């Protein structure tokens, strides 16, 4: 029979093993949030493969149809900071239910829209709900897990966005090709309904924050020029890529000469590049933040220039779709971390500001691309315009780097890694896609 002295270490090991197994299990509710983000991300980015049929059905030009992408991005720009502050004191689960319901209704409205104007309005409503869900969903995810599992919980949510780029966006293009573009909206609406059931049944009630943050104190971050530089870099880097990506479908068919059946697969290839880029960039951005920013945006510039020159070569257009996805999302973790470095003293607005900055680029990029097309320069010219935006982003990044080297850290800044440790009132920043947000 074992002695008491032998039993004690055995019992301690058993408790440690039990604790380790407990830590390894992620609540099912976090995966429900990941499914919700999959629906949100698919809706945000799927229009890049649906512009030609939407333009034909709504009797508008492809650049006008491209403004639907900008409409969603505008809703995210406005909604992210606004709802991040407005929902702080509201019941979390009730807020999630309301927002995913509103988002689903926005998809139904888009599927039924008889006119371009109503479709445009439905995109703005959906975007507002999407921005609010990101803000509240991140806080709920970290509230349901222990401190040492928060990064993994956020990874599940971000994984929903990555899978949306790999599977959801090309699936939307496939549905649009074979069943009409409205079927893609119905499918996202169905995914939203599944997410709603999961939220109602699997997400517990989350306690409200004990103390409401001071909005006046957090707004003071906007006095810092480094914050504005970070916003500019993020917006221009994202905008440059989405200036071309938003019109990738007609570029592939009208310029590269590919059959429309290729489009879903190539959009999926862009998503694979995005997923790989996010993984690699996240691993190295913490130690080489400015290096990742500068090299990543430079790579995007080179790939965009190559696309502008080689768009008529189908093989080149296909390969560059993967590379542009990789370089754009390789940079995303560094862009997220940079905002927390310079605005970390205002955790409520730091994440929302990054989301708004990404979507500011997702607004300006498609608008600039549409303007270039309307001017008669063709779809390949969107890559030239996108490269002009990313070159400007590089210039701003160089200025930010020089200022960072000259300026000692101030009390208003918090230096963090690319995986910041959130607190109950902090909204962690996921790396977009949409575009990343």
MARLUM-909771 format. One record per residue (C-alpha): residue in three letters; x, y, z; residue number from 0. Coordinates in nm, 3 decimals, decimal comma. Each point is the difference from the previous one (the first is absolute). Layout:
MARLUM-909771
ALA  X  Y  Z  NUM
...
END
This chain:
MARLUM-909771
UNK  0,000  0,000  0,000  0
UNK  0,145  0,342  -0,092  1
UNK  0,097  0,226  0,285  2
UNK  -0,151  0,342  0,066  3
UNK  0,321  0,161  -0,125  4
UNK  -0,033  -0,184  -0,332  5
UNK  -0,368  0,088  -0,033  6
UNK  0,055  0,375  0,034  7
UNK  0,215  0,043  -0,317  8
UNK  -0,235  -0,231  -0,190  9
UNK  -0,301  0,209  0,103  10
UNK  0,184  0,318  -0,094  11
UNK  0,080  -0,141  -0,344  12
UNK  -0,363  -0,104  -0,046  13
UNK  -0,118  0,352  0,087  14
UNK  0,255  0,151  -0,239  15
UNK  -0,110  -0,234  -0,279  16
UNK  -0,363  0,087  0,065  17
UNK  0,082  0,373  -0,003  18
UNK  0,195  -0,042  -0,324  19
UNK  -0,292  -0,179  -0,167  20
UNK  -0,235  0,273  0,121  21
UNK  0,224  0,268  -0,146  22
UNK  0,019  -0,181  -0,333  23
UNK  -0,377  -0,004  -0,044  24
UNK  -0,141  0,307  -0,172  25
UNK  -0,366  0,078  0,081  26
UNK  -0,238  -0,091  -0,280  27
UNK  -0,136  0,356  0,023  28
UNK  0,331  0,137  -0,132  29
UNK  -0,040  -0,215  -0,311  30
UNK  -0,351  0,141  -0,037  31
UNK  0,158  0,345  -0,012  32
UNK  0,245  -0,132  -0,261  33
UNK  -0,295  -0,122  -0,211  34
UNK  -0,158  0,343  0,035  35
UNK  0,320  0,167  -0,118  36
UNK  0,009  -0,241  -0,296  37
UNK  -0,341  0,134  -0,105  38
UNK  0,107  0,361  0,059  39
UNK  0,324  -0,040  -0,196  40
UNK  -0,164  -0,182  -0,289  41
UNK  -0,253  0,278  -0,039  42
UNK  0,265  0,270  0,015  43
UNK  0,228  -0,145  -0,267  44
UNK  -0,224  -0,214  -0,225  45
UNK  -0,102  0,292  -0,222  46
UNK  0,344  -0,005  -0,166  47
UNK  -0,118  -0,312  -0,185  48
UNK  -0,357  0,122  -0,061  49
UNK  0,047  0,343  -0,155  50
UNK  -0,067  -0,094  -0,367  51
UNK  -0,336  -0,176  0,063  52
UNK  -0,112  0,268  0,248  53
UNK  0,089  0,275  -0,247  54
UNK  -0,193  -0,174  -0,277  55
UNK  -0,306  -0,073  0,215  56
UNK  -0,014  0,349  0,153  57
UNK  0,076  0,173  -0,332  58
UNK  0,303  0,184  0,136  59
UNK  0,367  0,005  -0,098  60
UNK  0,252  -0,227  0,170  61
UNK  0,164  0,301  0,174  62
UNK  -0,342  0,098  0,138  63
UNK  -0,049  -0,356  0,122  64
UNK  0,346  0,028  0,158  65
UNK  -0,134  0,281  0,218  66
UNK  -0,200  -0,267  0,186  67
UNK  0,333  -0,117  0,140  68
UNK  0,075  0,357  0,104  69
UNK  -0,345  0,028  0,161  70
UNK  0,074  -0,296  0,225  71
UNK  0,341  0,145  0,088  72
UNK  -0,153  0,340  0,082  73
UNK  -0,242  -0,171  0,238  74
UNK  0,293  -0,172  0,168  75
UNK  0,196  0,326  0,025  76
UNK  -0,290  0,175  0,171  77
UNK  -0,129  -0,297  0,196  78
UNK  0,322  -0,132  0,154  79
UNK  0,090  0,292  0,231  80
UNK  -0,362  0,107  0,051  81
UNK  -0,129  -0,340  0,109  82
UNK  0,316  -0,085  0,193  83
UNK  -0,086  0,286  0,236  84
UNK  -0,381  -0,019  -0,017  85
UNK  -0,025  -0,369  0,096  86
UNK  0,241  -0,003  0,294  87
UNK  -0,277  0,004  0,261  88
UNK  -0,253  -0,216  -0,185  89
UNK  -0,058  -0,373  0,073  90
UNK  0,247  -0,185  -0,221  91
UNK  -0,210  -0,296  -0,110  92
UNK  -0,305  0,216  -0,069  93
UNK  0,218  0,233  -0,207  94
UNK  0,144  -0,292  -0,200  95
UNK  -0,349  -0,138  -0,067  96
UNK  -0,121  0,341  -0,117  97
UNK  0,300  0,061  -0,225  98
UNK  0,011  -0,342  -0,170  99
UNK  -0,378  0,025  -0,054  100
UNK  0,038  0,343  -0,158  101
UNK  0,286  -0,130  -0,213  102
UNK  -0,209  -0,295  -0,120  103
UNK  -0,290  0,228  -0,086  104
UNK  0,243  0,214  -0,197  105
UNK  0,095  -0,305  -0,208  106
UNK  -0,367  -0,082  -0,065  107
UNK  -0,064  0,360  -0,099  108
UNK  0,294  -0,019  -0,242  109
UNK  -0,128  -0,323  -0,151  110
UNK  -0,344  0,152  -0,055  111
UNK  0,116  0,350  -0,102  112
UNK  -0,184  0,109  -0,316  113
UNK  0,231  0,295  -0,064  114
UNK  0,362  0,101  0,032  115
UNK  -0,089  0,267  0,258  116
UNK  -0,164  -0,250  0,236  117
UNK  0,286  -0,245  -0,043  118
UNK  0,240  0,283  0,087  119
UNK  -0,199  0,082  0,315  120
UNK  -0,007  -0,366  0,105  121
UNK  0,379  -0,012  -0,020  122
UNK  0,036  0,296  0,235  123
UNK  -0,241  -0,152  0,254  124
UNK  0,183  -0,335  -0,016  125
UNK  0,334  0,174  0,048  126
UNK  -0,117  0,186  0,312  127
UNK  -0,114  -0,329  0,151  128
UNK  0,327  -0,167  -0,104  129
UNK  0,212  0,270  0,166  130
UNK  -0,198  -0,022  0,323  131
UNK  0,019  -0,380  0,006  132
UNK  0,379  0,009  -0,036  133
UNK  0,027  0,244  0,291  134
UNK  -0,227  -0,193  0,237  135
UNK  0,090  -0,349  -0,120  136
UNK  0,369  0,049  0,078  137
UNK  -0,082  0,108  0,356  138
UNK  -0,233  -0,300  0,046  139
UNK  0,260  -0,245  -0,133  140
UNK  0,267  0,105  0,248  141
UNK  -0,253  0,009  0,285  142
UNK  -0,081  -0,371  -0,048  143
UNK  0,356  -0,131  0,029  144
UNK  0,285  0,026  0,254  145
UNK  0,270  0,262  -0,047  146
UNK  0,246  -0,246  -0,155  147
UNK  -0,253  -0,105  -0,266  148
UNK  -0,111  0,343  -0,119  149
UNK  0,234  0,007  -0,300  150
UNK  -0,128  -0,341  -0,112  151
UNK  -0,359  0,120  0,036  152
UNK  0,075  0,300  -0,219  153
UNK  0,175  -0,230  -0,249  154
UNK  -0,326  -0,195  -0,037  155
UNK  -0,186  0,321  -0,084  156
UNK  0,267  0,115  -0,243  157
UNK  0,002  -0,351  -0,144  158
UNK  -0,363  0,055  -0,100  159
UNK  0,110  0,299  -0,207  160
UNK  0,287  -0,192  -0,159  161
UNK  -0,228  -0,291  -0,091  162
UNK  -0,243  0,251  -0,148  163
UNK  0,274  0,106  -0,241  164
UNK  0,100  -0,358  -0,082  165
UNK  -0,347  -0,156  -0,028  166
UNK  -0,280  0,255  0,041  167
UNK  0,105  0,250  -0,265  168
UNK  0,062  -0,254  -0,280  169
UNK  -0,316  -0,186  0,101  170
UNK  -0,193  0,325  -0,037  171
UNK  0,151  0,049  -0,345  172
UNK  -0,089  -0,360  -0,092  173
UNK  -0,361  0,049  0,112  174
UNK  -0,016  0,329  -0,187  175
UNK  0,123  -0,169  -0,315  176
UNK  -0,243  -0,295  0,011  177
UNK  -0,302  0,115  0,204  178
UNK  0,013  0,379  -0,027  179
UNK  0,163  0,255  0,226  180
UNK  -0,303  0,018  0,231  181
UNK  0,060  -0,361  0,105  182
UNK  0,328  0,107  0,162  183
UNK  -0,189  0,249  0,219  184
UNK  -0,255  -0,266  0,095  185
UNK  0,282  -0,237  0,097  186
UNK  0,164  0,256  0,228  187
UNK  -0,342  0,071  0,151  188
UNK  -0,037  -0,373  0,074  189
UNK  0,346  -0,009  0,162  190
UNK  -0,105  0,299  0,213  191
UNK  -0,311  -0,190  0,115  192
UNK  0,215  -0,297  0,107  193
UNK  0,227  0,240  0,189  194
UNK  -0,302  0,159  0,167  195
UNK  -0,121  -0,338  0,129  196
UNK  0,348  -0,073  0,132  197
UNK  0,020  0,334  0,180  198
UNK  -0,341  -0,049  0,160  199
UNK  0,073  -0,353  0,119  200
UNK  0,375  -0,014  0,068  201
UNK  0,125  0,344  0,102  202
UNK  -0,045  0,071  0,374  203
UNK  -0,084  0,332  0,156  204
UNK  0,311  0,216  0,033  205
UNK  0,029  0,242  0,297  206
UNK  0,002  0,369  -0,091  207
UNK  0,320  0,201  0,054  208
UNK  0,028  0,129  0,355  209
UNK  0,110  0,345  -0,111  210
UNK  -0,071  0,183  -0,323  211
UNK  0,318  0,131  -0,168  212
UNK  0,049  0,374  -0,030  213
UNK  -0,073  0,092  -0,361  214
UNK  0,166  0,339  0,039  215
UNK  0,323  -0,162  0,118  216
UNK  0,002  -0,247  -0,286  217
UNK  -0,070  0,265  -0,263  218
UNK  0,329  0,166  0,094  219
UNK  0,186  -0,263  -0,202  220
UNK  -0,097  0,191  -0,313  221
UNK  0,234  0,282  0,103  222
UNK  0,295  -0,228  -0,078  223
UNK  0,132  0,031  -0,355  224
UNK  0,122  -0,360  0,013  225
UNK  -0,361  -0,113  0,034  226
UNK  -0,093  0,189  -0,314  227
UNK  0,303  -0,140  -0,182  228
UNK  -0,106  -0,351  0,103  229
UNK  -0,352  0,069  -0,130  230
UNK  0,140  0,130  -0,330  231
UNK  0,238  -0,293  -0,047  232
UNK  -0,273  -0,255  0,071  233
UNK  -0,259  0,168  -0,222  234
UNK  0,238  0,043  -0,295  235
UNK  0,148  -0,350  0,027  236
UNK  -0,345  -0,159  0,009  237
UNK  -0,143  0,238  -0,259  238
UNK  0,277  -0,068  -0,249  239
UNK  -0,068  -0,373  0,005  240
UNK  -0,378  0,033  -0,012  241
UNK  0,020  0,255  -0,279  242
UNK  0,103  -0,291  -0,223  243
UNK  -0,158  -0,294  0,186  244
UNK  -0,349  0,149  -0,017  245
UNK  0,015  -0,022  -0,380  246
UNK  0,195  -0,325  -0,021  247
UNK  -0,297  -0,193  -0,141  248
UNK  -0,045  0,214  -0,316  249
UNK  0,378  0,031  -0,034  250
UNK  0,033  -0,379  -0,011  251
UNK  -0,277  -0,044  -0,257  252
UNK  0,033  0,312  -0,216  253
UNK  0,378  0,057  0,010  254
UNK  0,158  -0,338  0,080  255
UNK  -0,256  -0,175  -0,220  256
UNK  -0,100  -0,265  0,255  257
UNK  -0,342  -0,161  0,008  258
UNK  -0,223  0,125  0,282  259
UNK  0,007  -0,350  0,151  260
UNK  0,362  0,064  0,101  261
UNK  -0,088  0,302  0,215  262
UNK  -0,113  -0,184  0,319  263
UNK  0,316  -0,211  0,000  264
UNK  0,229  0,298  -0,043  265
UNK  -0,179  0,191  0,274  266
UNK  0,055  -0,306  0,217  267
UNK  0,369  0,012  -0,094  268
UNK  0,011  0,362  0,119  269
UNK  -0,157  -0,121  0,326  270
UNK  0,262  -0,273  0,041  271
UNK  0,269  0,264  -0,047  272
UNK  -0,171  0,216  0,261  273
UNK  -0,014  -0,288  0,249  274
UNK  0,368  -0,087  -0,051  275
UNK  0,100  0,367  0,016  276
UNK  -0,185  0,058  0,327  277
UNK  0,166  -0,305  0,156  278
UNK  0,352  0,096  -0,106  279
UNK  -0,040  0,371  0,071  280
UNK  -0,140  -0,070  0,346  281
UNK  0,309  -0,204  0,089  282
UNK  0,256  0,265  -0,094  283
UNK  -0,179  0,333  0,052  284
UNK  0,061  0,010  0,375  285
UNK  0,379  0,002  -0,042  286
UNK  0,017  0,194  -0,328  287
UNK  -0,307  0,223  -0,008  288
UNK  0,126  0,275  -0,231  289
UNK  0,186  -0,254  -0,212  290
UNK  -0,321  -0,195  -0,062  291
UNK  -0,190  0,321  -0,076  292
UNK  0,257  0,134  -0,246  293
UNK  0,088  -0,325  -0,174  294
UNK  -0,361  -0,116  -0,011  295
UNK  -0,134  0,321  -0,153  296
UNK  0,296  0,012  -0,239  297
UNK  -0,077  -0,354  -0,112  298
UNK  -0,364  0,096  -0,058  299
UNK  0,119  0,292  -0,213  300
UNK  0,224  -0,223  -0,212  301
UNK  -0,276  -0,259  -0,049  302
UNK  -0,254  0,267  -0,095  303
UNK  0,239  0,147  -0,256  304
UNK  0,059  -0,348  -0,139  305
UNK  -0,375  -0,055  -0,026  306
UNK  -0,041  0,329  -0,186  307
UNK  0,268  -0,104  -0,251  308
UNK  -0,089  -0,369  -0,033  309
UNK  -0,379  -0,002  0,044  310
UNK  -0,054  -0,133  -0,351  311
UNK  0,204  -0,312  0,081  312
UNK  -0,236  -0,242  0,174  313
UNK  0,273  -0,195  0,184  314
UNK  0,154  0,321  0,136  315
UNK  -0,338  0,134  0,114  316
UNK  -0,074  -0,325  0,184  317
UNK  0,338  -0,015  0,174  318
UNK  -0,010  0,368  0,095  319
UNK  -0,344  -0,044  0,157  320
UNK  0,159  -0,235  0,254  321
UNK  0,302  0,225  0,055  322
UNK  -0,209  0,315  0,052  323
UNK  -0,215  -0,183  0,255  324
UNK  0,314  -0,116  0,178  325
UNK  0,174  0,340  0,013  326
UNK  -0,312  0,191  0,105  327
UNK  -0,078  -0,228  0,294  328
UNK  0,367  -0,051  0,088  329
UNK  0,001  0,370  0,089  330
UNK  -0,330  -0,005  0,194  331
UNK  0,133  -0,122  0,340  332
UNK  0,263  0,275  0,005  333
UNK  -0,257  0,265  -0,091  334
UNK  -0,222  -0,120  0,285  335
UNK  0,284  -0,010  0,251  336
UNK  0,123  0,345  -0,100  337
UNK  -0,332  0,158  0,092  338
UNK  0,011  -0,161  0,344  339
UNK  0,358  0,123  0,042  340
UNK  -0,095  0,363  -0,059  341
UNK  -0,358  -0,002  0,136  342
UNK  0,011  -0,277  0,257  343
UNK  -0,083  0,245  0,281  344
UNK  -0,350  0,017  -0,154  345
UNK  -0,092  -0,367  -0,032  346
UNK  -0,367  0,062  -0,082  347
UNK  0,081  0,203  -0,310  348
UNK  0,332  -0,156  -0,107  349
UNK  -0,157  -0,310  -0,154  350
UNK  -0,297  0,191  -0,140  351
UNK  0,235  0,255  -0,158  352
UNK  0,195  -0,275  -0,176  353
UNK  -0,320  -0,156  -0,132  354
UNK  -0,114  0,341  -0,123  355
UNK  0,338  0,064  -0,165  356
UNK  -0,006  -0,330  -0,190  357
UNK  -0,350  0,070  -0,122  358
UNK  0,087  0,357  -0,090  359
UNK  0,242  -0,160  -0,245  360
UNK  -0,266  -0,246  -0,111  361
UNK  -0,218  0,304  -0,079  362
UNK  0,257  0,212  -0,179  363
UNK  0,162  -0,284  -0,195  364
UNK  -0,310  -0,118  -0,189  365
UNK  -0,105  0,362  -0,056  366
UNK  0,338  0,085  -0,155  367
UNK  -0,008  -0,317  -0,208  368
UNK  -0,348  0,083  -0,128  369
UNK  0,110  0,353  -0,086  370
UNK  0,292  -0,136  -0,203  371
UNK  -0,229  -0,240  -0,187  372
UNK  -0,257  0,273  -0,068  373
UNK  0,279  0,214  -0,143  374
UNK  0,054  -0,268  -0,264  375
UNK  0,332  -0,142  0,118  376
UNK  -0,130  -0,356  0,040  377
UNK  -0,005  -0,259  0,275  378
UNK  0,378  -0,053  0,003  379
UNK  0,046  0,367  0,089  380
UNK  -0,150  -0,066  0,344  381
UNK  0,327  -0,173  0,089  382
UNK  0,196  0,313  -0,101  383
UNK  -0,227  0,212  0,220  384
UNK  0,033  -0,248  0,286  385
UNK  0,379  0,009  -0,027  386
UNK  -0,012  0,381  0,029  387
UNK  -0,189  -0,038  0,329  388
UNK  0,246  -0,255  0,141  389
UNK  0,300  0,215  -0,098  390
UNK  -0,155  0,281  0,206  391
UNK  -0,045  -0,244  0,288  392
UNK  0,371  -0,087  -0,018  393
UNK  0,091  0,369  0,022  394
UNK  -0,218  0,045  0,309  395
UNK  0,152  -0,313  0,159  396
UNK  0,350  0,141  -0,050  397
UNK  -0,107  0,327  0,165  398
UNK  -0,154  -0,193  0,291  399
UNK  0,318  -0,205  0,043  400
UNK  0,219  0,313  0,013  401
UNK  -0,231  0,168  0,252  402
UNK  -0,007  -0,316  0,208  403
UNK  0,379  -0,005  0,019  404
UNK  0,017  0,367  0,099  405
UNK  -0,285  0,003  0,253  406
UNK  0,036  -0,176  0,337  407
UNK  -0,301  -0,206  0,118  408
UNK  -0,263  0,215  0,169  409
UNK  -0,233  -0,089  0,283  410
UNK  -0,293  0,012  -0,239  411
UNK  0,141  -0,291  -0,198  412
UNK  0,005  -0,366  0,084  413
UNK  0,245  -0,225  -0,179  414
UNK  -0,164  -0,333  -0,076  415
UNK  0,061  -0,306  -0,203  416
UNK  -0,201  -0,104  -0,300  417
UNK  -0,216  -0,201  0,240  418
UNK  -0,094  0,254  0,270  419
UNK  -0,141  -0,126  0,326  420
UNK  -0,352  0,140  0,019  421
UNK  -0,178  0,125  0,307  422
UNK  -0,376  -0,014  0,054  423
UNK  -0,060  0,345  -0,150  424
UNK  0,247  -0,046  -0,284  425
UNK  -0,096  -0,106  -0,350  426
UNK  0,282  -0,206  -0,151  427
UNK  0,080  0,069  -0,362  428
UNK  -0,039  -0,278  -0,249  429
UNK  0,211  0,009  -0,308  430
UNK  -0,241  0,072  -0,313  431
UNK  -0,039  -0,132  -0,288  432
UNK  -0,242  0,240  -0,103  433
UNK  0,055  0,072  -0,087  434
UNK  0,133  -0,092  0,255  435
UNK  -0,146  0,208  0,374  436
END
